[in-house]
Amino acid sequence: MALQEGYSINSTVDDQDSDTAPLLEKEVEKITVPPKCCSVRCNLAAMMFFGFAVVYGLRVNLSVAMVAMVNGTNDQSSSNSNVSIDCPVPNHTLDNNSQSSEQPEGIPRYSWDSETQGMLLGAFFFGYLFTQIPGGYLSGRFGGSLFLGGGVLGTAVLTLLTPLSAQLGAKWLFALRALEGFGEGVTFPAMMAMWARWAPPLERARLMTFSGAGSNFGAFVALPLTGFICHSLGWPAVFYSCGAAGCLWAVFWFILVSDEPRTHPRISDREKHYIINSIGSQGMPHGWSVPVLSMLFSVPLWAIIISQMCSNWSYYTLLTSLPTYMDTVLHFDLQQNSFLSALPYLAGWLFSVGSGVLADNLLERKLLSVTAVRKIFTFIGLFLPAVFLLAVGFTGCSGVLAVTFLTLSSALGGFSAAGVYINQIDIAPRYRTKTVWLVYLSQLVTLLKFALYSCSLHQFLGQPRRLLYPSPFGISYGFLNFLIKLNV
């Protein structure tokens, strides 16, 4: 097939026919790779890393702050008459809980029952699902920097209004959290659209995994910090500090970042030419028609879609329900809860960054093909976490075992960052923004189901371990679909 307007984009050199590759293997060897240190593309990855750290800080702060916002002396037995406590509550834990959940004088607390709490935790995802598709489409068409920066800034400003909305009532807080999700929904699609124009094929895994790892890092920092701030300054300070951090990051983002190498004012000619020649002219208009039907009936694409849906279910379950599990099952106090809930995200952050470096090294040395790398990393990142997550249900009342298995599950899950998550860009190089768009379209189903699941959280409080039960089966199913069907 002849090139149209001379443009083509490839996942790696080895994966393309000679007539469609923008650079033949011999030509790639002639290109001098500019230094990565202090390069514009690495600066972009760093900005995205801290941006997604802020994004997930804004997302998870309510999960821990809810413990301090709700009046612990309120008897909720009327709404949860069938609640049974799996594990006995130690006497010292009762004392610690009464002390750690106390708020400074003048800080309001609310008598929200478990049903209301579940609705508030799920509100974010109702808004989040509505901007996934428009965010992906508009970012691919007009560039992602405005949408990513604007999404974070808008969410940060709304977060500053959280204490006020809570005072006005739970309905106002529900609406505010839904609007926050509406703003954050564009962030990940915008990131994918930007890396389609910025990431050279042989650096794609490390750049994308590093930037995306900011989500785990943000959860790791936000969870214990939220617990500390709630205990020391009161829960409103959590939302003021998170909102201020988001606004500050947005200022630097709009100053330092451009949509593509061609429009960046401070990039060197050497780095600009390296990126453009490596990935082709993704950002330029072209005459290719989009093979919509071929995409809709593509088995490999559906394997990626199902795998991501199942993996996201597991991740979001832990993100919103882990503090509840730590509190109602393992009976950790507020500060212990926030610290131990953060450990899985520390492990996930470290392993996701390492998986990107390892995957790129395997490709650079030509030890494995792209398909083999993606399948191996998907196996490690989906199937093995399911095993450890399932084991949590058999740990009894051992907090040590439960936290250990949860941490191992999240750590191994980090490998999927260099597997199925990057593969959505590998699979159809010319139409990568369209395949990303379809992937996020499919995730609307997952987000809607999870929003409803979060809102029905109160039904699980009688048997809290059931919070985690659907996750291992979901991610195992996703892995099996990916392994069997994917043939890039």
C-alpha positions, 0 to 999 in steps of 0.5 A: 500500500502506498503512503498517502501524503508521505505520512505513516505512524508505527508502533515499532520499526519491526512491526511494519511493512517496508512500504508503510514505515516512515523510517526503514531500519537503516534510516533509524540507525542513522538518526541520533537520539537527542539526550533524554535528560532535560528534554522537552518530551521528558519535561512533558512526562514530568508535568503529566506525572505531577498532573495525574498525582493532583488528579488522583489526590482530588479524586480520593480525598473524599474517601478518607475525609468521609470518616472525619466528616461523618458524626461517628456517634450517629447510630446508623443501625436503623439503616443497617439493621443486618450489619454484622461485624466480621472481626472483633474490634480491639479495645485500643482501636476503639480508643484510637478511633475516638481520638483520631476522628475528633475534629478541631473545635468549630469543624462541622460534622454530618449525620449521613447514613451509609446510603448517603455516603455511598451516593457521595462516593459514587457521584464522581463517576456519574460525571466522569463518564459523560466527558470520556468520549467528547474529551477523547474526540476533541483532544485528538482533533484540537490537541490535548493540552487545553483539555488536560489543563482545563480539566484539572483546573476546573476540578481544583476550583470545584474542590475548593467549594467542597466545604461550602457544598457540604454545609448546604447539604448532601445533594449539593455535595453530590452535584459538586462531586459529579461536576468534578468528575465531569472535569476530570473525565477529559484528562486521560483521553487528553494524555493519550492524544498528546503522547500520540504526537510526542512519544517516539515508538522506542520511548513510548512505554517509559514515557507513558508509564511514567506519566500515568504512574502519577495516578498511583503516586497521587493516591499514595501521597493523598491518602496518608496526607488526607488522614493527617490533615483531617486529624490536625487541621480538620477535614475542610483543610483537605479540600482547600490544600488539594484545590490549591495544588491543582490550581498551582499545577495548572499555571505551570502547565499552561506556561510550559506545555504545547500540543505538539513538537512543531508548536513548542517554543523552546524545543531544540531542532534536533529533538523536534526532528527526532520526534517528528521523524520517529512517529510521522505527522500525526498532528497534520491533516490527512486524507485517510478515511477511518475504517469504522466497521473494521474497527468495530469488528476487530477482535484484537481491539475488543480484546484490549477494550474488555481487558481495560474494562475489567482492570479499571473495575478492580482499580476503581474498587480499591480506590473508593472502597479500600478505606471502607474495608480497612475501617469496617473489616480490619478496624484500623483507626483514621491515621492507620487507615489512610497510611495502610490504604496508601501502600498498594499505590506506592507499590503500583507506582514503582512497578508501573514505572519500572515496567515501562523501562523494562518493556522499552529495553526489551524492544530496543534490544530486539529480544521480544516483539511488541506483541510478545511484550504486551502479552507478557506484561498483560499476563503479569499485570492482570492475572497475578493481581487477581490471584492475590486479590482473591486471597484477601477474602481468605485472610480472616481477621489478619490485617497484616496478610490482607494489606500484604496481599493487597499491596502485592496485587497492586504492585503486579498490576503495575505491569499492565501499564506497559501492556494492554494500556499502551497497546491501544496506541500500538494496534492501529498506528494511523488511527490511534486517536480513533482507537483510543476514542473507541476504548474510552467509549466502551469504558462508559459501561464500566463507569456507569456500573461502578457508579451504581455499585458505589451508590449501593455501597451501604448494601455491602456493609453487612458483609464488607468482604464482598466489596472486593469479590467481583474484582479478581474475577473481572480482571482474570476475565479481561486477561484471558480475553487479551491473551487469547484474542490479541494478534497485533 
